[in-house]
């Protein structure tokens, strides 16, 4: 089972509207149909919960993989100047590194500058340090950079799909595209 942990950081606002919690939950929403179609069981953190509660939930729920989904912000002196994706993992976790490498490989296919999709070993991030299951925290892009912010907003489904595809590859199960009734989203159906 996979534990999806989209950001709970409502206070991290995007310069052109919205916030990290909102957009990273949309990414997790987008990943769900792909996981379901591929037969991968998952659980999600409580959007109204705390980080400690999410970690405890992951640890007590029998998770085989913990995937934290975030967007990044540069330090104040570099605000808006950095771009790219950072994928954090615990350097002593063989399976954490395995999933991080799979996610990096697949994410490079969608991020505009593949050379900026980086693996980042860490033992300081709570969701990496305190989870029992192998864990990865992806900073999808820099939300304080106008281009990265817009890229996130324009690629919610692509990001969710790549995360789900990477999870399927990690568990060595076939990745299945969901059947989505696109007609239900047609503007013609709005009365």
N, CA, C and O atoms as a DFTB+ gen file, in Angstrom:
764 C
 N C O
     1  1       0.840      -1.188       0.000
     2  2       0.000       0.000       0.000
     3  2       0.882       1.247       0.000
     4  3       1.936       1.280       0.635
     5  1       0.434       2.261      -0.718
     6  2       1.143       3.534      -0.815
     7  2       0.433       4.565       0.045
     8  3      -0.795       4.644       0.062
     9  1       1.219       5.344       0.751
    10  2       0.662       6.463       1.509
    11  2       0.993       7.740       0.750
    12  3       2.161       8.112       0.634
    13  1      -0.034       8.411       0.233
    14  2       0.138       9.694      -0.447
    15  2      -0.012      10.812       0.577
    16  3      -1.004      10.880       1.302
    17  1       0.978      11.676       0.624
    18  2       0.980      12.745       1.614
    19  2       1.209      14.098       0.947
    20  3       2.302      14.660       1.017
    21  1       0.149      14.622       0.289
    22  2       0.290      15.960      -0.292
    23  2       0.451      17.012       0.801
    24  3      -0.023      16.838       1.924
    25  1       1.112      18.083       0.461
    26  2       1.448      19.145       1.406
    27  2       0.243      19.618       2.220
    28  3      -0.877      19.715       1.717
    29  1       0.509      19.906       3.486
    30  2      -0.493      20.501       4.379
    31  2      -0.209      21.989       4.590
    32  3      -0.772      22.616       5.487
    33  1       0.673      22.548       3.752
    34  2       1.170      23.915       3.946
    35  2       0.312      24.949       3.204
    36  3       0.700      25.498       2.172
    37  1      -0.849      25.180       3.770
    38  2      -1.766      26.175       3.207
    39  2      -1.151      27.574       3.231
    40  3      -1.480      28.417       2.397
    41  1      -0.260      27.815       4.188
    42  2       0.368      29.128       4.352
    43  2       1.404      29.436       3.266
    44  3       1.813      30.589       3.131
    45  1       1.838      28.440       2.491
    46  2       2.789      28.676       1.395
    47  2       2.003      29.092       0.156
    48  3       1.574      28.253      -0.636
    49  1       1.827      30.380       0.006
    50  2       0.989      30.891      -1.082
    51  2       1.771      30.984      -2.387
    52  3       2.984      31.194      -2.403
    53  1       1.037      30.821      -3.473
    54  2       1.586      30.985      -4.809
    55  2       1.390      32.451      -5.203
    56  3       0.321      33.005      -4.951
    57  1       2.386      33.091      -5.812
    58  2       2.292      34.513      -6.149
    59  2       1.073      34.883      -6.989
    60  3       0.529      35.978      -6.847
    61  1       0.641      33.969      -7.869
    62  2      -0.484      34.290      -8.753
    63  2      -1.772      33.576      -8.378
    64  3      -2.644      33.358      -9.220
    65  1      -1.883      33.215      -7.105
    66  2      -3.120      32.629      -6.598
    67  2      -2.998      31.177      -6.220
    68  3      -2.327      30.394      -6.892
    69  1      -3.662      30.827      -5.129
    70  2      -3.633      29.466      -4.629
    71  2      -2.492      29.268      -3.643
    72  3      -1.787      30.212      -3.286
    73  1      -2.324      28.029      -3.214
    74  2      -1.259      27.739      -2.262
    75  2      -0.781      26.298      -2.460
    76  3      -1.377      25.523      -3.208
    77  1       0.300      25.969      -1.774
    78  2       0.924      24.655      -1.925
    79  2      -0.027      23.526      -1.550
    80  3      -0.120      22.537      -2.276
    81  1      -0.732      23.654      -0.435
    82  2      -1.657      22.607      -0.023
    83  2      -2.694      22.338      -1.117
    84  3      -2.959      21.184      -1.452
    85  1      -3.273      23.388      -1.664
    86  2      -4.319      23.264      -2.679
    87  2      -3.801      22.525      -3.919
    88  3      -4.398      21.541      -4.356
    89  1      -2.692      23.006      -4.478
    90  2      -2.208      22.427      -5.729
    91  2      -1.629      21.024      -5.547
    92  3      -1.779      20.183      -6.433
    93  1      -0.980      20.757      -4.434
    94  2      -0.414      19.418      -4.238
    95  2      -1.512      18.389      -3.949
    96  3      -1.346      17.206      -4.247
    97  1      -2.617      18.830      -3.379
    98  2      -3.766      17.935      -3.235
    99  2      -4.406      17.662      -4.590
   100  3      -4.919      16.567      -4.821
   101  1      -4.382      18.644      -5.490
   102  2      -4.874      18.388      -6.855
   103  2      -3.996      17.350      -7.546
   104  3      -4.500      16.497      -8.276
   105  1      -2.679      17.419      -7.318
   106  2      -1.770      16.424      -7.897
   107  2      -2.111      15.030      -7.356
   108  3      -2.191      14.068      -8.120
   109  1      -2.310      14.926      -6.042
   110  2      -2.683      13.631      -5.450
   111  2      -4.025      13.154      -6.004
   112  3      -4.195      11.966      -6.280
   113  1      -4.981      14.079      -6.169
   114  2      -6.274      13.732      -6.785
   115  2      -6.059      13.158      -8.188
   116  3      -6.704      12.185      -8.577
   117  1      -5.138      13.778      -8.943
   118  2      -4.878      13.345     -10.317
   119  2      -4.215      11.967     -10.346
   120  3      -4.443      11.193     -11.275
   121  1      -3.401      11.658      -9.345
   122  2      -2.710      10.360      -9.300
   123  2      -3.672       9.214      -8.998
   124  3      -3.465       8.091      -9.456
   125  1      -4.718       9.494      -8.232
   126  2      -5.613       8.436      -7.751
   127  2      -6.222       7.564      -8.836
   128  3      -6.160       6.342      -8.704
   129  1      -6.808       8.107      -9.903
   130  2      -7.407       7.222     -10.912
   131  2      -6.388       6.285     -11.557
   132  3      -6.723       5.152     -11.905
   133  1      -5.149       6.747     -11.719
   134  2      -4.093       5.906     -12.292
   135  2      -3.731       4.778     -11.330
   136  3      -3.539       3.635     -11.746
   137  1      -3.640       5.109     -10.038
   138  2      -3.340       4.075      -9.045
   139  2      -4.463       3.049      -8.988
   140  3      -4.211       1.844      -8.958
   141  1      -5.705       3.529      -8.974
   142  2      -6.855       2.628      -8.936
   143  2      -6.883       1.716     -10.158
   144  3      -7.089       0.509     -10.028
   145  1      -6.676       2.289     -11.351
   146  2      -6.704       1.495     -12.581
   147  2      -5.588       0.458     -12.602
   148  3      -5.731      -0.609     -13.199
   149  1      -4.474       0.779     -11.946
   150  2      -3.323      -0.135     -11.901
   151  2      -3.419      -1.116     -10.740
   152  3      -2.520      -1.935     -10.552
   153  1      -4.498      -1.047      -9.956
   154  2      -4.714      -1.975      -8.860
   155  2      -3.814      -1.734      -7.657
   156  3      -3.528      -2.658      -6.895
   157  1      -3.370      -0.501      -7.487
   158  2      -2.468      -0.163      -6.380
   159  2      -3.289       0.456      -5.247
   160  3      -3.952       1.477      -5.430
   161  1      -3.232      -0.173      -4.089
   162  2      -3.936       0.356      -2.924
   163  2      -3.188       1.566      -2.380
   164  3      -1.958       1.604      -2.371
   165  1      -3.951       2.544      -1.931
   166  2      -3.328       3.743      -1.382
   167  2      -4.196       4.322      -0.280
   168  3      -5.382       4.016      -0.161
   169  1      -3.578       5.151       0.504
   170  2      -4.253       5.916       1.542
   171  2      -3.683       7.321       1.463
   172  3      -2.552       7.515       1.017
   173  1      -4.471       8.307       1.901
   174  2      -4.006       9.701       1.864
   175  2      -4.055      10.315       3.239
   176  3      -4.817       9.898       4.111
   177  1      -3.214      11.325       3.407
   178  2      -3.258      12.072       4.656
   179  2      -4.564      12.873       4.731
   180  3      -5.247      13.074       3.727
   181  1      -4.888      13.317       5.928
   182  2      -6.076      14.130       6.178
   183  2      -5.705      15.587       5.940
   184  3      -4.816      16.123       6.602
   185  1      -6.383      16.222       4.999
   186  2      -6.073      17.611       4.647
   187  2      -6.204      18.555       5.854
   188  3      -5.590      19.622       5.884
   189  1      -6.995      18.157       6.828
   190  2      -7.160      18.981       8.035
   191  2      -6.270      18.514       9.180
   192  3      -6.344      19.051      10.285
   193  1      -5.426      17.512       8.920
   194  2      -4.562      16.973       9.953
   195  2      -3.223      17.677      10.016
   196  3      -2.982      18.670       9.329
   197  1      -2.360      17.135      10.861
   198  2      -1.009      17.676      11.022
   199  2      -0.011      16.728      10.367
   200  3      -0.341      15.596      10.016
   201  1       1.204      17.213      10.210
   202  2       2.258      16.376       9.648
   203  2       2.539      15.175      10.552
   204  3       2.729      14.061      10.063
   205  1       2.567      15.396      11.853
   206  2       2.794      14.283      12.789
   207  2       1.703      13.232      12.672
   208  3       1.987      12.037      12.748
   209  1       0.457      13.661      12.488
   210  2      -0.649      12.714      12.309
   211  2      -0.488      11.932      11.013
   212  3      -0.770      10.734      10.974
   213  1      -0.039      12.594       9.954
   214  2       0.164      11.908       8.672
   215  2       1.263      10.852       8.806
   216  3       1.118       9.737       8.306
   217  1       2.341      11.196       9.470
   218  2       3.443      10.246       9.659
   219  2       2.974       9.062      10.500
   220  3       3.267       7.911      10.174
   221  1       2.258       9.339      11.564
   222  2       1.729       8.267      12.421
   223  2       0.766       7.376      11.634
   224  3       0.809       6.151      11.751
   225  1      -0.097       7.994      10.838
   226  2      -1.061       7.252      10.021
   227  2      -0.336       6.346       9.027
   228  3      -0.719       5.191       8.839
   229  1       0.702       6.870       8.397
   230  2       1.497       6.076       7.463
   231  2       2.178       4.917       8.177
   232  3       2.195       3.793       7.675
   233  1       2.737       5.194       9.349
   234  2       3.479       4.170      10.091
   235  2       2.590       3.074      10.655
   236  3       3.010       1.921      10.746
   237  1       1.378       3.418      11.030
   238  2       0.489       2.413      11.635
   239  2      -0.433       1.757      10.611
   240  3      -1.117       0.783      10.926
   241  1      -0.456       2.283       9.393
   242  2      -1.387       1.785       8.383
   243  2      -0.836       0.726       7.455
   244  3      -1.505       0.341       6.495
   245  1       0.365       0.248       7.716
   246  2       0.919      -0.803       6.875
   247  2       1.422      -0.319       5.526
   248  3       1.380      -1.066       4.548
   249  1       1.894       0.911       5.458
   250  2       2.392       1.457       4.193
   251  2       3.659       0.750       3.747
   252  3       4.536       0.443       4.556
   253  1       3.742       0.496       2.444
   254  2       4.944      -0.082       1.838
   255  2       5.791       0.987       1.161
   256  3       6.950       0.746       0.825
   257  1       5.210       2.169       0.962
   258  2       5.898       3.299       0.344
   259  2       5.183       4.568       0.795
   260  3       3.953       4.619       0.821
   261  1       5.962       5.594       1.152
   262  2       5.406       6.878       1.581
   263  2       5.847       7.919       0.553
   264  3       7.042       8.106       0.326
   265  1       4.875       8.597      -0.069
   266  2       5.176       9.584      -1.104
   267  2       4.603      10.937      -0.683
   268  3       3.391      11.151      -0.703
   269  1       5.507      11.846      -0.299
   270  2       5.124      13.206       0.071
   271  2       5.225      14.083      -1.176
   272  3       6.208      14.016      -1.914
   273  1       4.203      14.901      -1.400
   274  2       4.109      15.703      -2.626
   275  2       4.062      17.182      -2.239
   276  3       3.124      17.634      -1.584
   277  1       5.088      17.925      -2.654
   278  2       5.217      19.330      -2.281
   279  2       5.617      20.167      -3.488
   280  3       5.927      19.641      -4.557
   281  1       5.601      21.481      -3.292
   282  2       6.243      22.406      -4.224
   283  2       7.212      23.235      -3.401
   284  3       7.050      23.371      -2.189
   285  1       8.205      23.781      -4.053
   286  2       9.328      24.403      -3.369
   287  2       9.249      25.926      -3.392
   288  3       8.507      26.512      -4.180
   289  1      10.019      26.547      -2.522
   290  2      10.197      28.000      -2.525
   291  2      11.647      28.281      -2.179
   292  3      12.222      27.642      -1.298
   293  1      12.226      29.227      -2.868
   294  2      13.626      29.588      -2.651
   295  2      13.763      30.407      -1.369
   296  3      12.794      31.003      -0.898
   297  1      14.975      30.432      -0.807
   298  2      15.214      31.349       0.314
   299  2      14.920      32.790      -0.124
   300  3      14.984      33.109      -1.311
   301  1      14.604      33.637       0.822
   302  2      14.182      35.020       0.528
   303  2      15.140      35.737      -0.427
   304  3      14.689      36.446      -1.328
   305  1      16.452      35.566      -0.245
   306  2      17.426      36.280      -1.088
   307  2      17.470      35.759      -2.529
   308  3      18.059      36.399      -3.401
   309  1      16.850      34.603      -2.781
   310  2      16.798      34.044      -4.140
   311  2      15.373      33.886      -4.648
   312  3      15.135      33.212      -5.650
   313  1      14.442      34.499      -3.963
   314  2      13.016      34.355      -4.291
   315  2      12.754      34.588      -5.778
   316  3      13.124      35.618      -6.343
   317  1      12.103      33.597      -6.395
   318  2      11.726      33.694      -7.799
   319  2      12.836      33.364      -8.778
   320  3      12.599      33.324      -9.985
   321  1      14.051      33.124      -8.280
   322  2      15.199      32.926      -9.167
   323  2      15.542      31.454      -9.414
   324  3      16.231      31.139     -10.384
   325  1      15.074      30.554      -8.554
   326  2      15.409      29.139      -8.700
   327  2      14.285      28.399      -9.420
   328  3      13.120      28.793      -9.363
   329  1      14.660      27.329     -10.092
   330  2      13.674      26.480     -10.757
   331  2      14.160      25.042     -10.657
   332  3      15.321      24.779     -10.343
   333  1      13.248      24.120     -10.932
   334  2      13.633      22.718     -10.936
   335  2      12.859      21.890      -9.933
   336  3      11.966      22.374      -9.239
   337  1      13.236      20.625      -9.883
   338  2      12.566      19.634      -9.052
   339  2      13.596      18.957      -8.172
   340  3      14.656      18.550      -8.649
   341  1      13.290      18.834      -6.893
   342  2      14.147      18.115      -5.957
   343  2      13.380      16.907      -5.428
   344  3      12.232      17.022      -4.998
   345  1      14.028      15.756      -5.465
   346  2      13.428      14.522      -4.970
   347  2      14.274      14.045      -3.799
   348  3      15.405      13.593      -3.978
   349  1      13.716      14.152      -2.602
   350  2      14.431      13.821      -1.374
   351  2      14.197      12.358      -0.982
   352  3      13.101      11.822      -1.149
   353  1      15.243      11.732      -0.463
   354  2      15.168      10.353       0.001
   355  2      16.182      10.178       1.129
   356  3      17.100      10.984       1.279
   357  1      16.011       9.123       1.918
   358  2      16.938       8.816       3.000
   359  2      18.109       8.027       2.414
   360  3      17.894       6.978       1.805
   361  1      19.345       8.509       2.585
   362  2      20.488       7.844       1.957
   363  2      20.758       6.427       2.478
   364  3      21.480       5.667       1.833
   365  1      20.196       6.064       3.620
   366  2      20.396       4.694       4.109
   367  2      19.252       3.756       3.723
   368  3      19.260       2.580       4.088
   369  1      18.282       4.271       2.993
   370  2      17.142       3.462       2.553
   371  2      17.358       3.015       1.108
   372  3      17.232       3.811       0.177
   373  1      17.682       1.744       0.931
   374  2      17.893       1.199      -0.414
   375  2      16.637       1.361      -1.260
   376  3      16.717       1.768      -2.419
   377  1      15.472       1.043      -0.687
   378  2      14.217       1.147      -1.450
   379  2      13.769       2.588      -1.631
   380  3      13.122       2.911      -2.627
   381  1      14.103       3.461      -0.685
   382  2      13.818       4.883      -0.871
   383  2      14.592       5.426      -2.060
   384  3      14.042       6.156      -2.885
   385  1      15.878       5.069      -2.151
   386  2      16.696       5.491      -3.286
   387  2      16.178       4.867      -4.583
   388  3      16.141       5.530      -5.620
   389  1      15.782       3.602      -4.526
   390  2      15.245       2.936      -5.718
   391  2      14.044       3.697      -6.272
   392  3      13.973       3.971      -7.470
   393  1      13.087       4.043      -5.379
   394  2      11.910       4.776      -5.853
   395  2      12.294       6.181      -6.318
   396  3      11.763       6.665      -7.318
   397  1      13.207       6.837      -5.605
   398  2      13.634       8.188      -5.997
   399  2      14.217       8.182      -7.406
   400  3      13.946       9.092      -8.189
   401  1      15.009       7.173      -7.737
   402  2      15.609       7.086      -9.074
   403  2      14.546       6.843     -10.148
   404  3      14.613       7.420     -11.233
   405  1      13.573       5.996      -9.844
   406  2      12.473       5.746     -10.793
   407  2      11.693       7.040     -11.022
   408  3      11.395       7.401     -12.161
   409  1      11.366       7.733      -9.934
   410  2      10.600       8.978     -10.039
   411  2      11.388      10.031     -10.813
   412  3      10.826      10.738     -11.650
   413  1      12.688      10.139     -10.538
   414  2      13.520      11.099     -11.265
   415  2      13.507      10.808     -12.768
   416  3      13.309      11.711     -13.580
   417  1      13.721       9.543     -13.130
   418  2      13.752       9.141     -14.555
   419  2      12.439       9.516     -15.246
   420  3      12.449      10.079     -16.340
   421  1      11.326       9.206     -14.614
   422  2      10.027       9.479     -15.227
   423  2       9.675      10.963     -15.215
   424  3       9.062      11.463     -16.158
   425  1      10.058      11.670     -14.154
   426  2       9.741      13.098     -14.055
   427  2      10.488      13.906     -15.108
   428  3       9.997      14.930     -15.584
   429  1      11.682      13.434     -15.469
   430  2      12.460      14.120     -16.500
   431  2      11.721      14.157     -17.838
   432  3      12.008      15.009     -18.679
   433  1      10.776      13.244     -18.040
   434  2      10.031      13.212     -19.302
   435  2       8.984      14.315     -19.389
   436  3       8.479      14.603     -20.474
   437  1       8.652      14.938     -18.253
   438  2       7.622      15.990     -18.293
   439  2       8.152      17.365     -17.890
   440  3       7.619      18.380     -18.340
   441  1       9.189      17.420     -17.052
   442  2       9.665      18.744     -16.606
   443  2      10.436      19.409     -17.753
   444  3      11.236      18.749     -18.415
   445  1      10.208      20.709     -17.996
   446  2      10.805      21.380     -19.154
   447  2      12.336      21.339     -19.215
   448  3      12.908      21.354     -20.306
   449  1      13.000      21.287     -18.069
   450  2      14.456      21.223     -18.056
   451  2      14.883      19.970     -17.288
   452  3      15.117      20.042     -16.081
   453  1      14.987      18.827     -17.966
   454  2      15.293      17.556     -17.290
   455  2      16.569      17.584     -16.453
   456  3      16.679      16.850     -15.471
   457  1      17.532      18.422     -16.829
   458  2      18.784      18.514     -16.069
   459  2      18.570      19.095     -14.672
   460  3      19.455      19.009     -13.820
   461  1      17.405      19.682     -14.439
   462  2      17.110      20.269     -13.129
   463  2      16.201      19.389     -12.273
   464  3      15.592      19.874     -11.320
   465  1      16.104      18.105     -12.604
   466  2      15.367      17.143     -11.779
   467  2      16.419      16.403     -10.957
   468  3      17.093      15.503     -11.458
   469  1      16.550      16.793      -9.691
   470  2      17.669      16.368      -8.851
   471  2      17.271      15.402      -7.753
   472  3      16.193      15.517      -7.170
   473  1      18.155      14.442      -7.473
   474  2      18.020      13.581      -6.304
   475  2      18.749      14.248      -5.141
   476  3      19.869      14.736      -5.294
   477  1      18.096      14.262      -3.967
   478  2      18.636      14.970      -2.806
   479  2      18.587      14.067      -1.568
   480  3      17.514      13.891      -0.990
   481  1      19.712      13.494      -1.150
   482  2      19.702      12.711       0.085
   483  2      19.494      13.625       1.291
   484  3      20.029      14.733       1.334
   485  1      18.721      13.161       2.268
   486  2      18.480      13.957       3.475
   487  2      18.116      13.051       4.643
   488  3      17.543      11.976       4.470
   489  1      18.463      13.514       5.826
   490  2      17.992      12.849       7.048
   491  2      17.316      13.878       7.955
   492  3      17.079      13.607       9.132
   493  1      17.006      15.051       7.412
   494  2      16.412      16.101       8.242
   495  2      14.908      16.276       8.046
   496  3      14.227      16.725       8.968
   497  1      14.377      15.940       6.890
   498  2      12.945      16.123       6.654
   499  2      12.148      15.059       7.410
   500  3      12.449      13.868       7.321
   501  1      11.133      15.497       8.152
   502  2      10.361      14.591       9.013
   503  2       9.759      13.420       8.246
   504  3       9.789      12.286       8.723
   505  1       9.217      13.683       7.069
   506  2       8.559      12.599       6.327
   507  2       9.567      11.600       5.750
   508  3       9.183      10.502       5.349
   509  1      10.805      11.957       5.706
   510  2      11.855      11.034       5.289
   511  2      12.434      10.325       6.518
   512  3      12.657       9.115       6.500
   513  1      12.667      11.076       7.556
   514  2      13.336      10.572       8.762
   515  2      12.429       9.719       9.644
   516  3      12.886       8.731      10.220
   517  1      11.155      10.082       9.761
   518  2      10.290       9.452      10.760
   519  2       9.329       8.399      10.216
   520  3       8.593       7.784      10.987
   521  1       9.323       8.182       8.910
   522  2       8.422       7.164       8.364
   523  2       9.091       5.793       8.388
   524  3      10.300       5.672       8.189
   525  1       8.286       4.771       8.634
   526  2       8.777       3.394       8.659
   527  2       8.988       2.892       7.230
   528  3      10.004       2.263       6.934
   529  1       8.045       3.164       6.361
   530  2       8.147       2.733       4.962
   531  2       9.217       3.549       4.244
   532  3       9.515       4.670       4.657
   533  1       9.802       3.002       3.173
   534  2      10.674       3.821       2.340
   535  2       9.906       5.072       1.920
   536  3       8.729       5.002       1.567
   537  1      10.585       6.213       1.962
   538  2       9.885       7.472       1.721
   539  2      10.641       8.354       0.736
   540  3      11.871       8.358       0.677
   541  1       9.858       9.096      -0.029
   542  2      10.388      10.109      -0.932
   543  2       9.523      11.343      -0.772
   544  3       8.304      11.246      -0.628
   545  1      10.159      12.503      -0.799
   546  2       9.437      13.769      -0.816
   547  2       9.842      14.477      -2.096
   548  3      11.010      14.816      -2.289
   549  1       8.865      14.698      -2.969
   550  2       9.139      15.410      -4.220
   551  2       8.702      16.858      -4.095
   552  3       7.561      17.153      -3.741
   553  1       9.630      17.752      -4.393
   554  2       9.333      19.180      -4.555
   555  2       9.125      19.345      -6.057
   556  3      10.093      19.441      -6.811
   557  1       7.872      19.377      -6.492
   558  2       7.524      19.279      -7.909
   559  2       8.136      20.378      -8.772
   560  3       8.494      20.131      -9.923
   561  1       8.260      21.587      -8.230
   562  2       8.871      22.733      -8.903
   563  2       8.830      23.897      -7.908
   564  3       8.236      23.783      -6.836
   565  1       9.460      25.004      -8.267
   566  2       9.501      26.180      -7.383
   567  2       8.276      27.056      -7.613
   568  3       8.156      27.717      -8.645
   569  1       7.363      27.053      -6.634
   570  2       6.129      27.826      -6.825
   571  2       6.344      29.332      -6.730
   572  3       5.451      30.094      -7.100
   573  1       7.506      29.786      -6.243
   574  2       7.768      31.232      -6.195
   575  2       8.425      31.739      -7.483
   576  3       8.673      32.936      -7.625
   577  1       8.702      30.834      -8.411
   578  2       9.221      31.183      -9.732
   579  2       8.018      31.199     -10.680
   580  3       7.299      30.205     -10.779
   581  1       7.796      32.307     -11.371
   582  2       6.589      32.456     -12.197
   583  2       6.448      31.343     -13.235
   584  3       5.346      30.841     -13.455
   585  1       7.550      30.955     -13.874
   586  2       7.476      29.904     -14.896
   587  2       7.161      28.546     -14.274
   588  3       6.328      27.801     -14.790
   589  1       7.829      28.227     -13.166
   590  2       7.554      26.951     -12.496
   591  2       6.141      26.919     -11.930
   592  3       5.455      25.900     -12.010
   593  1       5.710      28.041     -11.356
   594  2       4.348      28.102     -10.819
   595  2       3.338      27.789     -11.918
   596  3       2.435      26.975     -11.724
   597  1       3.491      28.434     -13.068
   598  2       2.553      28.205     -14.162
   599  2       2.664      26.781     -14.677
   600  3       1.661      26.170     -15.043
   601  1       3.890      26.245     -14.706
   602  2       4.076      24.870     -15.163
   603  2       3.329      23.891     -14.253
   604  3       2.679      22.963     -14.734
   605  1       3.425      24.101     -12.943
   606  2       2.683      23.246     -12.002
   607  2       1.194      23.310     -12.318
   608  3       0.539      22.278     -12.467
   609  1       0.665      24.519     -12.419
   610  2      -0.768      24.702     -12.641
   611  2      -1.233      24.085     -13.961
   612  3      -2.355      23.588     -14.056
   613  1      -0.368      24.118     -14.975
   614  2      -0.722      23.574     -16.289
   615  2      -0.507      22.066     -16.401
   616  3      -0.948      21.451     -17.372
   617  1       0.163      21.467     -15.422
   618  2       0.564      20.061     -15.539
   619  2       0.126      19.194     -14.362
   620  3       0.781      18.201     -14.048
   621  1      -0.966      19.558     -13.715
   622  2      -1.462      18.789     -12.567
   623  2      -1.627      17.319     -12.940
   624  3      -1.125      16.444     -12.234
   625  1      -2.319      17.037     -14.037
   626  2      -2.554      15.645     -14.408
   627  2      -1.252      14.942     -14.788
   628  3      -1.039      13.790     -14.410
   629  1      -0.380      15.623     -15.532
   630  2       0.898      15.015     -15.915
   631  2       1.732      14.649     -14.694
   632  3       2.335      13.577     -14.654
   633  1       1.770      15.532     -13.699
   634  2       2.535      15.264     -12.488
   635  2       1.935      14.073     -11.745
   636  3       2.657      13.162     -11.341
   637  1       0.617      14.080     -11.567
   638  2      -0.052      12.964     -10.903
   639  2       0.166      11.656     -11.638
   640  3       0.394      10.617     -11.019
   641  1       0.096      11.709     -12.950
   642  2       0.296      10.504     -13.770
   643  2       1.704       9.952     -13.596
   644  3       1.880       8.747     -13.420
   645  1       2.703      10.820     -13.644
   646  2       4.095      10.371     -13.517
   647  2       4.357       9.797     -12.121
   648  3       5.087       8.816     -11.981
   649  1       3.774      10.398     -11.103
   650  2       3.932       9.854      -9.752
   651  2       3.315       8.456      -9.692
   652  3       3.935       7.530      -9.168
   653  1       2.097       8.295     -10.226
   654  2       1.434       6.990     -10.218
   655  2       2.193       5.975     -11.074
   656  3       2.348       4.820     -10.679
   657  1       2.659       6.400     -12.228
   658  2       3.423       5.523     -13.113
   659  2       4.704       5.044     -12.415
   660  3       5.094       3.884     -12.550
   661  1       5.347       5.938     -11.677
   662  2       6.569       5.592     -10.959
   663  2       6.279       4.610      -9.831
   664  3       7.066       3.699      -9.575
   665  1       5.157       4.798      -9.163
   666  2       4.753       3.870      -8.095
   667  2       4.507       2.481      -8.682
   668  3       4.934       1.479      -8.109
   669  1       3.823       2.422      -9.817
   670  2       3.569       1.129     -10.473
   671  2       4.889       0.459     -10.856
   672  3       5.059      -0.745     -10.668
   673  1       5.811       1.240     -11.391
   674  2       7.115       0.682     -11.771
   675  2       7.863       0.177     -10.538
   676  3       8.481      -0.887     -10.577
   677  1       7.807       0.932      -9.454
   678  2       8.477       0.533      -8.207
   679  2       7.947      -0.822      -7.710
   680  3       8.721      -1.687      -7.301
   681  1       6.631      -0.989      -7.750
   682  2       6.009      -2.241      -7.288
   683  2       5.991      -3.329      -8.365
   684  3       5.523      -4.443      -8.132
   685  1       6.514      -2.982      -9.560
   686  2       6.589      -3.935     -10.666
   687  2       5.206      -4.479     -11.051
   688  3       5.022      -5.678     -11.262
   689  1       4.241      -3.547     -11.134
   690  2       2.901      -3.904     -11.608
   691  2       2.628      -3.113     -12.891
   692  3       3.160      -2.017     -13.065
   693  1       1.805      -3.660     -13.787
   694  2       1.511      -2.935     -15.027
   695  2       0.822      -1.597     -14.726
   696  3      -0.083      -1.522     -13.896
   697  1       1.268      -0.553     -15.414
   698  2       0.636       0.755     -15.296
   699  2      -0.530       0.788     -16.269
   700  3      -0.363       0.552     -17.465
   701  1      -1.716       1.085     -15.742
   702  2      -2.931       1.055     -16.547
   703  2      -3.544       2.460     -16.587
   704  3      -3.721       3.112     -15.559
   705  1      -3.857       2.895     -17.794
   706  2      -4.541       4.186     -17.958
   707  2      -5.993       4.023     -17.526
   708  3      -6.650       3.064     -17.932
   709  1      -6.503       4.934     -16.715
   710  2      -7.906       4.828     -16.315
   711  2      -8.838       5.167     -17.477
   712  3      -8.482       5.916     -18.387
   713  1     -10.016       4.605     -17.419
   714  2     -11.042       4.966     -18.395
   715  2     -11.819       6.119     -17.794
   716  3     -12.519       5.962     -16.794
   717  1     -11.690       7.269     -18.410
   718  2     -12.347       8.465     -17.899
   719  2     -13.390       8.898     -18.917
   720  3     -13.097       9.041     -20.104
   721  1     -14.597       9.100     -18.442
   722  2     -15.676       9.550     -19.304
   723  2     -15.519      11.054     -19.507
   724  3     -16.051      11.864     -18.749
   725  1     -14.769      11.400     -20.556
   726  2     -14.480      12.819     -20.813
   727  2     -15.746      13.606     -21.147
   728  3     -15.787      14.821     -20.952
   729  1     -16.772      12.928     -21.646
   730  2     -17.996      13.655     -21.996
   731  2     -18.639      14.282     -20.766
   732  3     -19.359      15.275     -20.878
   733  1     -18.382      13.701     -19.576
   734  2     -18.970      14.275     -18.369
   735  2     -18.343      15.616     -18.016
   736  3     -18.886      16.366     -17.204
   737  1     -17.179      15.924     -18.636
   738  2     -16.509      17.195     -18.385
   739  2     -16.734      18.215     -19.496
   740  3     -16.199      19.323     -19.451
   741  1     -17.520      17.836     -20.485
   742  2     -17.745      18.699     -21.637
   743  2     -18.539      19.940     -21.251
   744  3     -19.468      19.883     -20.445
   745  1     -18.147      21.062     -21.847
   746  2     -18.873      22.309     -21.606
   747  2     -20.302      22.219     -22.133
   748  3     -21.178      22.969     -21.703
   749  1     -20.530      21.294     -23.068
   750  2     -21.874      21.121     -23.615
   751  2     -22.851      20.575     -22.586
   752  3     -24.065      20.724     -22.730
   753  1     -22.310      19.936     -21.538
   754  2     -23.186      19.343     -20.526
   755  2     -23.584      20.318     -19.426
   756  3     -24.359      19.972     -18.534
   757  1     -23.059      21.522     -19.490
   758  2     -23.377      22.520     -18.456
   759  2     -24.667      23.216     -18.861
   760  3     -24.804      23.718     -19.976
   761  1     -25.596      23.231     -17.933
   762  2     -26.887      23.862     -18.240
   763  2     -26.926      25.283     -17.761
   764  3     -27.935      25.965     -17.935
